Amino acid sequence: MPLRPSRRLKGKVAVVTGSTRGIGLLIAAALAQAGAQIVISSRSMEAVEAAYGRFASIPGVAVLGVECDVRDLAQVERLAARAVDRFGRVDIWFNNAGISGPYGPVDKVPPDRWRAVIETNVLGTYHGTYVALRHMLPRGQGKIINLLGAGDEDSRRTRFEHLSAYAASKAAVRRFTLAVAAEYRDSGISILGFNPGLVKTAMTTSPEPVDEEAARRLEGFATVLEQFATPPEEVAEMAVRLASRATDGVTGRIYRLRPSLMTLLRRRLAGR
């Protein structure tokens, strides 16, 4: 269910990395529905062009699409420069771009694939934060929101086997977010973490098992996803809240979403 159009972010300029599908596209569309001008990005310009249609029905929104691999600082700097050239400034920056990598034990995952997860999720977040700060600090305002996930939490009940790179990367992003927030606590910039929980996206519905044993371990995950995934509308609403005036003066906080009890009950009654 899409959000109703609102004016909560009217006049704001938002950059969302990795925003041509999944959670990134969901967030970008929600910010646009709230009145923000949007900069979307992907490593593939074809993906950027394909995503434009998601914004066609939103009145008054201007969308800029930029090809950007967040692992490359120069490309992230160009992303910000294009945003400023088009809209004059950057008010909101979501470091969303991320990958999970193959599903399997460490010795079965090709080292280059393991490294790619760290470079995308950790270096990508660092590059986005570094660039966003340079544009926001002179103005003394802005919102930088880093996407978290499995690995962010310290619960002993949470298992991270077979996703070691992803879990390690998100734990690193959490610590990075808190450290940077402390460094710039008096700057006027809000630096926040956002863990949307388990969300049904292409990444979660199409894992890449490295072998038959890994595939066997994934049996039943589709059922878990149906039962416990965070509804898209709740992700969208929280993304808008974090980007809005509701978090003015707030920094160094981690926001987590879980399906509400009513959502879980409705799913149980519907037999999902």
ROBADREN-395881 format. One record per residue (C-alpha): x, y, z; residue in one letter; residue number from 1. Coordinates in Angstrom, 1 decimal, m for minus. Layout:
BEGIN
east: X north: Y up: Z code: a pos: NUM .
...
// end
This chain:
BEGIN
east: 0.0 north: 0.0 up: 0.0 code: m pos: 1 .
east: 1.7 north: 3.3 up: m1.1 code: p pos: 2 .
east: 1.8 north: 6.3 up: 1.2 code: l pos: 3 .
east: m0.7 north: 9.1 up: 0.6 code: r pos: 4 .
east: 1.0 north: 12.1 up: m0.9 code: p pos: 5 .
east: 2.1 north: 14.6 up: 1.8 code: s pos: 6 .
east: 4.1 north: 17.8 up: 2.2 code: r pos: 7 .
east: 6.4 north: 16.5 up: 5.1 code: r pos: 8 .
east: 9.5 north: 16.8 up: 2.9 code: l pos: 9 .
east: 8.4 north: 19.5 up: 0.5 code: k pos: 10 .
east: 11.4 north: 21.4 up: m0.8 code: g pos: 11 .
east: 14.0 north: 18.8 up: 0.4 code: k pos: 12 .
east: 16.5 north: 17.1 up: m1.8 code: v pos: 13 .
east: 17.2 north: 13.5 up: m1.1 code: a pos: 14 .
east: 19.9 north: 11.1 up: m2.5 code: v pos: 15 .
east: 19.2 north: 7.4 up: m2.1 code: v pos: 16 .
east: 22.0 north: 5.0 up: m3.2 code: t pos: 17 .
east: 21.1 north: 1.7 up: m4.7 code: g pos: 18 .
east: 17.6 north: 2.9 up: m5.3 code: s pos: 19 .
east: 16.4 north: 1.2 up: m8.5 code: t pos: 20 .
east: 14.9 north: m1.8 up: m6.8 code: r pos: 21 .
east: 14.1 north: m3.3 up: m3.4 code: g pos: 22 .
east: 14.3 north: m1.3 up: m0.3 code: i pos: 23 .
east: 16.1 north: 1.6 up: m2.0 code: g pos: 24 .
east: 13.4 north: 2.1 up: m4.6 code: l pos: 25 .
east: 10.7 north: 1.8 up: m1.8 code: l pos: 26 .
east: 12.4 north: 4.5 up: 0.2 code: i pos: 27 .
east: 13.0 north: 6.8 up: m2.8 code: a pos: 28 .
east: 9.3 north: 6.5 up: m3.8 code: a pos: 29 .
east: 8.2 north: 7.2 up: m0.2 code: a pos: 30 .
east: 10.3 north: 10.3 up: 0.0 code: l pos: 31 .
east: 9.0 north: 11.5 up: m3.3 code: a pos: 32 .
east: 5.4 north: 10.9 up: m2.1 code: q pos: 33 .
east: 6.3 north: 13.1 up: 0.8 code: a pos: 34 .
east: 7.3 north: 16.0 up: m1.5 code: g pos: 35 .
east: 11.1 north: 15.6 up: m1.8 code: a pos: 36 .
east: 13.0 north: 15.9 up: m5.0 code: q pos: 37 .
east: 14.8 north: 12.6 up: m5.6 code: i pos: 38 .
east: 18.2 north: 11.4 up: m6.8 code: v pos: 39 .
east: 18.2 north: 7.7 up: m7.6 code: i pos: 40 .
east: 21.3 north: 5.7 up: m8.5 code: s pos: 41 .
east: 22.5 north: 2.3 up: m9.5 code: s pos: 42 .
east: 25.7 north: 0.7 up: m10.9 code: r pos: 43 .
east: 23.6 north: 0.2 up: m14.1 code: s pos: 44 .
east: 22.2 north: 3.1 up: m16.1 code: m pos: 45 .
east: 19.7 north: 0.7 up: m17.6 code: e pos: 46 .
east: 18.4 north: 0.0 up: m14.1 code: a pos: 47 .
east: 18.2 north: 3.7 up: m13.4 code: v pos: 48 .
east: 16.2 north: 4.3 up: m16.6 code: e pos: 49 .
east: 13.9 north: 1.4 up: m15.8 code: a pos: 50 .
east: 13.1 north: 2.8 up: m12.4 code: a pos: 51 .
east: 11.9 north: 6.2 up: m13.6 code: y pos: 52 .
east: 8.4 north: 4.7 up: m14.2 code: g pos: 53 .
east: 7.9 north: 4.3 up: m10.4 code: r pos: 54 .
east: 7.8 north: 8.1 up: m10.1 code: f pos: 55 .
east: 5.6 north: 8.9 up: m13.1 code: a pos: 56 .
east: 2.4 north: 9.0 up: m11.1 code: s pos: 57 .
east: 3.7 north: 11.2 up: m8.3 code: i pos: 58 .
east: 2.6 north: 14.8 up: m8.9 code: p pos: 59 .
east: 5.2 north: 17.5 up: m8.7 code: g pos: 60 .
east: 8.2 north: 15.3 up: m8.2 code: v pos: 61 .
east: 11.5 north: 15.8 up: m10.0 code: a pos: 62 .
east: 13.8 north: 12.7 up: m10.3 code: v pos: 63 .
east: 17.4 north: 12.6 up: m11.4 code: l pos: 64 .
east: 19.0 north: 9.3 up: m12.1 code: g pos: 65 .
east: 22.8 north: 8.8 up: m11.9 code: v pos: 66 .
east: 24.9 north: 5.8 up: m12.6 code: e pos: 67 .
east: 27.1 north: 5.2 up: m9.5 code: c pos: 68 .
east: 29.1 north: 2.3 up: m8.0 code: d pos: 69 .
east: 29.4 north: 3.2 up: m4.4 code: v pos: 70 .
east: 32.6 north: 1.3 up: m4.1 code: r pos: 71 .
east: 34.3 north: 4.1 up: m6.1 code: d pos: 72 .
east: 34.7 north: 7.4 up: m4.2 code: l pos: 73 .
east: 35.0 north: 9.4 up: m7.4 code: a pos: 74 .
east: 31.6 north: 8.1 up: m8.6 code: q pos: 75 .
east: 30.0 north: 8.9 up: m5.3 code: v pos: 76 .
east: 31.4 north: 12.4 up: m5.5 code: e pos: 77 .
east: 30.0 north: 12.7 up: m9.0 code: r pos: 78 .
east: 26.6 north: 11.6 up: m7.7 code: l pos: 79 .
east: 26.6 north: 14.4 up: m5.1 code: a pos: 80 .
east: 27.8 north: 16.9 up: m7.7 code: a pos: 81 .
east: 25.1 north: 16.0 up: m10.1 code: r pos: 82 .
east: 22.5 north: 16.4 up: m7.3 code: a pos: 83 .
east: 23.8 north: 19.8 up: m6.4 code: v pos: 84 .
east: 24.0 north: 20.9 up: m10.1 code: d pos: 85 .
east: 20.3 north: 19.9 up: m10.6 code: r pos: 86 .
east: 18.7 north: 20.9 up: m7.3 code: f pos: 87 .
east: 21.2 north: 23.2 up: m5.6 code: g pos: 88 .
east: 22.0 north: 21.2 up: m2.5 code: r pos: 89 .
east: 21.6 north: 17.9 up: m0.7 code: v pos: 90 .
east: 19.4 north: 17.7 up: 2.5 code: d pos: 91 .
east: 19.0 north: 14.0 up: 2.9 code: i pos: 92 .
east: 21.3 north: 11.1 up: 2.1 code: w pos: 93 .
east: 20.3 north: 7.5 up: 2.4 code: f pos: 94 .
east: 23.3 north: 5.1 up: 2.3 code: n pos: 95 .
east: 21.1 north: 2.1 up: 1.1 code: n pos: 96 .
east: 23.2 north: 0.4 up: m1.6 code: a pos: 97 .
east: 24.1 north: m3.1 up: m0.4 code: g pos: 98 .
east: 24.4 north: m6.7 up: m1.4 code: i pos: 99 .
east: 24.2 north: m10.0 up: 0.6 code: s pos: 100 .
east: 26.6 north: m12.2 up: m1.4 code: g pos: 101 .
east: 26.4 north: m16.0 up: m1.8 code: p pos: 102 .
east: 24.8 north: m18.0 up: 0.9 code: y pos: 103 .
east: 27.2 north: m20.6 up: 2.3 code: g pos: 104 .
east: 30.1 north: m21.2 up: 4.7 code: p pos: 105 .
east: 33.3 north: m19.1 up: 4.4 code: v pos: 106 .
east: 35.4 north: m21.7 up: 2.7 code: d pos: 107 .
east: 32.8 north: m22.2 up: 0.0 code: k pos: 108 .
east: 32.3 north: m18.5 up: m0.8 code: v pos: 109 .
east: 34.7 north: m17.1 up: m3.5 code: p pos: 110 .
east: 37.0 north: m14.5 up: m1.8 code: p pos: 111 .
east: 36.2 north: m11.9 up: m4.5 code: d pos: 112 .
east: 32.5 north: m12.3 up: m3.8 code: r pos: 113 .
east: 33.1 north: m12.0 up: 0.0 code: w pos: 114 .
east: 35.2 north: m8.9 up: m0.5 code: r pos: 115 .
east: 32.6 north: m7.3 up: m2.8 code: a pos: 116 .
east: 30.0 north: m7.4 up: 0.0 code: v pos: 117 .
east: 32.4 north: m5.6 up: 2.4 code: i pos: 118 .
east: 33.4 north: m3.0 up: m0.3 code: e pos: 119 .
east: 29.8 north: m2.3 up: m1.2 code: t pos: 120 .
east: 28.2 north: m2.3 up: 2.2 code: n pos: 121 .
east: 31.0 north: m0.8 up: 4.3 code: v pos: 122 .
east: 33.1 north: 1.3 up: 1.9 code: l pos: 123 .
east: 29.9 north: 2.4 up: 0.1 code: g pos: 124 .
east: 28.5 north: 3.7 up: 3.4 code: t pos: 125 .
east: 31.7 north: 5.4 up: 4.3 code: y pos: 126 .
east: 32.0 north: 7.0 up: 0.8 code: h pos: 127 .
east: 28.4 north: 8.2 up: 1.0 code: g pos: 128 .
east: 28.8 north: 9.6 up: 4.5 code: t pos: 129 .
east: 32.1 north: 11.3 up: 3.7 code: y pos: 130 .
east: 30.7 north: 13.0 up: 0.6 code: v pos: 131 .
east: 27.4 north: 14.0 up: 2.2 code: a pos: 132 .
east: 29.2 north: 15.5 up: 5.2 code: l pos: 133 .
east: 31.3 north: 17.7 up: 2.9 code: r pos: 134 .
east: 28.1 north: 19.1 up: 1.4 code: h pos: 135 .
east: 26.1 north: 19.4 up: 4.6 code: m pos: 136 .
east: 28.7 north: 20.7 up: 7.1 code: l pos: 137 .
east: 29.0 north: 24.2 up: 5.6 code: p pos: 138 .
east: 25.2 north: 24.6 up: 5.9 code: r pos: 139 .
east: 25.1 north: 23.0 up: 9.4 code: g pos: 140 .
east: 22.1 north: 20.8 up: 8.6 code: q pos: 141 .
east: 21.2 north: 17.6 up: 6.9 code: g pos: 142 .
east: 20.2 north: 14.0 up: 7.5 code: k pos: 143 .
east: 22.5 north: 11.0 up: 6.8 code: i pos: 144 .
east: 20.7 north: 7.6 up: 7.2 code: i pos: 145 .
east: 22.6 north: 4.4 up: 7.0 code: n pos: 146 .
east: 20.8 north: 1.1 up: 6.2 code: l pos: 147 .
east: 21.5 north: m1.8 up: 8.6 code: l pos: 148 .
east: 20.4 north: m5.4 up: 8.7 code: g pos: 149 .
east: 21.5 north: m8.8 up: 10.0 code: a pos: 150 .
east: 24.6 north: m8.3 up: 12.0 code: g pos: 151 .
east: 23.4 north: m5.0 up: 13.4 code: d pos: 152 .
east: 22.0 north: m6.8 up: 16.5 code: e pos: 153 .
east: 23.8 north: m8.3 up: 19.4 code: d pos: 154 .
east: 21.2 north: m10.9 up: 20.3 code: s pos: 155 .
east: 22.6 north: m14.3 up: 20.9 code: r pos: 156 .
east: 19.4 north: m15.8 up: 19.4 code: r pos: 157 .
east: 20.1 north: m14.2 up: 16.0 code: t pos: 158 .
east: 22.1 north: m16.6 up: 13.8 code: r pos: 159 .
east: 24.3 north: m15.3 up: 11.0 code: f pos: 160 .
east: 25.7 north: m18.6 up: 9.6 code: e pos: 161 .
east: 26.3 north: m18.6 up: 5.9 code: h pos: 162 .
east: 26.0 north: m14.9 up: 5.5 code: l pos: 163 .
east: 29.3 north: m13.9 up: 7.3 code: s pos: 164 .
east: 30.2 north: m11.1 up: 4.9 code: a pos: 165 .
east: 26.8 north: m9.5 up: 5.1 code: y pos: 166 .
east: 26.6 north: m9.9 up: 8.9 code: a pos: 167 .
east: 30.1 north: m8.5 up: 9.4 code: a pos: 168 .
east: 29.4 north: m5.6 up: 7.0 code: s pos: 169 .
east: 26.2 north: m4.5 up: 8.8 code: k pos: 170 .
east: 27.8 north: m4.8 up: 12.2 code: a pos: 171 .
east: 30.6 north: m2.5 up: 10.9 code: a pos: 172 .
east: 28.0 north: 0.0 up: 9.5 code: v pos: 173 .
east: 26.3 north: 0.2 up: 12.9 code: r pos: 174 .
east: 29.5 north: 1.0 up: 14.7 code: r pos: 175 .
east: 30.6 north: 3.4 up: 12.0 code: f pos: 176 .
east: 27.2 north: 5.2 up: 12.2 code: t pos: 177 .
east: 27.5 north: 5.6 up: 16.0 code: l pos: 178 .
east: 31.2 north: 6.7 up: 15.8 code: a pos: 179 .
east: 30.5 north: 9.4 up: 13.1 code: v pos: 180 .
east: 27.4 north: 10.6 up: 15.0 code: a pos: 181 .
east: 29.5 north: 11.2 up: 18.1 code: a pos: 182 .
east: 32.2 north: 13.0 up: 16.0 code: e pos: 183 .
east: 29.6 north: 15.4 up: 14.6 code: y pos: 184 .
east: 27.1 north: 15.6 up: 17.5 code: r pos: 185 .
east: 27.2 north: 19.4 up: 17.5 code: d pos: 186 .
east: 27.2 north: 20.0 up: 13.8 code: s pos: 187 .
east: 23.5 north: 20.2 up: 13.3 code: g pos: 188 .
east: 23.5 north: 17.1 up: 11.1 code: i pos: 189 .
east: 21.5 north: 14.0 up: 12.1 code: s pos: 190 .
east: 23.4 north: 10.7 up: 11.5 code: i pos: 191 .
east: 21.1 north: 7.8 up: 12.0 code: l pos: 192 .
east: 20.9 north: 4.0 up: 11.5 code: g pos: 193 .
east: 17.8 north: 2.3 up: 10.1 code: f pos: 194 .
east: 17.2 north: m1.4 up: 10.3 code: n pos: 195 .
east: 14.0 north: m2.2 up: 8.5 code: p pos: 196 .
east: 14.1 north: m5.8 up: 9.5 code: g pos: 197 .
east: 13.3 north: m8.7 up: 7.1 code: l pos: 198 .
east: 11.8 north: m7.2 up: 4.0 code: v pos: 199 .
east: 10.5 north: m9.1 up: 1.0 code: k pos: 200 .
east: 12.7 north: m8.0 up: m1.9 code: t pos: 201 .
east: 14.6 north: m9.5 up: m4.8 code: a pos: 202 .
east: 17.6 north: m10.0 up: m2.5 code: m pos: 203 .
east: 15.7 north: m11.9 up: 0.1 code: t pos: 204 .
east: 13.5 north: m13.9 up: m2.2 code: t pos: 205 .
east: 16.4 north: m15.0 up: m4.5 code: s pos: 206 .
east: 19.4 north: m16.1 up: m2.3 code: p pos: 207 .
east: 22.4 north: m17.7 up: m3.9 code: e pos: 208 .
east: 23.3 north: m21.0 up: m2.2 code: p pos: 209 .
east: 26.8 north: m22.1 up: m2.9 code: v pos: 210 .
east: 26.0 north: m25.8 up: m3.0 code: d pos: 211 .
east: 23.2 north: m28.3 up: m2.3 code: e pos: 212 .
east: 23.8 north: m28.3 up: 1.5 code: e pos: 213 .
east: 23.4 north: m24.5 up: 1.5 code: a pos: 214 .
east: 20.2 north: m24.8 up: m0.6 code: a pos: 215 .
east: 18.9 north: m27.4 up: 1.9 code: r pos: 216 .
east: 19.4 north: m25.0 up: 4.8 code: r pos: 217 .
east: 17.3 north: m22.4 up: 2.9 code: l pos: 218 .
east: 14.3 north: m24.7 up: 2.7 code: e pos: 219 .
east: 11.5 north: m23.1 up: 4.5 code: g pos: 220 .
east: 12.9 north: m19.6 up: 4.4 code: f pos: 221 .
east: 10.2 north: m18.5 up: 2.0 code: a pos: 222 .
east: 7.6 north: m19.3 up: 4.7 code: t pos: 223 .
east: 9.5 north: m17.4 up: 7.3 code: v pos: 224 .
east: 9.7 north: m14.4 up: 4.9 code: l pos: 225 .
east: 5.9 north: m14.5 up: 4.3 code: e pos: 226 .
east: 5.2 north: m14.7 up: 8.0 code: q pos: 227 .
east: 7.7 north: m12.3 up: 9.5 code: f pos: 228 .
east: 8.6 north: m9.7 up: 6.8 code: a pos: 229 .
east: 8.1 north: m6.1 up: 7.6 code: t pos: 230 .
east: 5.3 north: m4.6 up: 5.5 code: p pos: 231 .
east: 6.5 north: m2.2 up: 2.8 code: p pos: 232 .
east: 4.3 north: 0.5 up: 4.0 code: e pos: 233 .
east: 5.9 north: 0.5 up: 7.4 code: e pos: 234 .
east: 9.3 north: 0.7 up: 5.9 code: v pos: 235 .
east: 8.2 north: 3.7 up: 3.8 code: a pos: 236 .
east: 6.6 north: 5.5 up: 6.7 code: e pos: 237 .
east: 9.7 north: 5.1 up: 8.9 code: m pos: 238 .
east: 12.0 north: 6.3 up: 6.1 code: a pos: 239 .
east: 9.9 north: 9.5 up: 5.7 code: v pos: 240 .
east: 9.9 north: 10.0 up: 9.5 code: r pos: 241 .
east: 13.7 north: 9.7 up: 9.7 code: l pos: 242 .
east: 14.1 north: 12.2 up: 6.9 code: a pos: 243 .
east: 11.6 north: 14.6 up: 8.3 code: s pos: 244 .
east: 11.7 north: 17.3 up: 11.0 code: r pos: 245 .
east: 10.7 north: 14.5 up: 13.5 code: a pos: 246 .
east: 14.4 north: 13.7 up: 13.9 code: t pos: 247 .
east: 15.7 north: 17.3 up: 13.9 code: d pos: 248 .
east: 18.3 north: 17.5 up: 16.7 code: g pos: 249 .
east: 18.5 north: 13.7 up: 17.0 code: v pos: 250 .
east: 21.7 north: 11.9 up: 16.1 code: t pos: 251 .
east: 23.4 north: 8.6 up: 16.9 code: g pos: 252 .
east: 20.2 north: 6.6 up: 17.2 code: r pos: 253 .
east: 19.5 north: 3.2 up: 15.6 code: i pos: 254 .
east: 15.9 north: 2.7 up: 14.5 code: y pos: 255 .
east: 14.6 north: m0.9 up: 14.0 code: r pos: 256 .
east: 11.4 north: m2.2 up: 12.6 code: l pos: 257 .
east: 9.5 north: m5.4 up: 13.3 code: r pos: 258 .
east: 6.1 north: m6.4 up: 12.0 code: p pos: 259 .
east: 3.4 north: m5.2 up: 14.4 code: s pos: 260 .
east: 1.4 north: m7.7 up: 16.4 code: l pos: 261 .
east: m1.7 north: m6.8 up: 14.4 code: m pos: 262 .
east: 0.2 north: m7.5 up: 11.1 code: t pos: 263 .
east: 1.3 north: m10.9 up: 12.4 code: l pos: 264 .
east: m2.2 north: m11.7 up: 13.6 code: l pos: 265 .
east: m3.8 north: m10.7 up: 10.3 code: r pos: 266 .
east: m1.3 north: m13.0 up: 8.5 code: r pos: 267 .
east: m2.0 north: m15.9 up: 10.8 code: r pos: 268 .
east: m5.8 north: m15.5 up: 10.3 code: l pos: 269 .
east: m5.3 north: m15.2 up: 6.6 code: a pos: 270 .
east: m3.3 north: m18.5 up: 6.7 code: g pos: 271 .
east: m0.2 north: m16.8 up: 5.2 code: r pos: 272 .
// end
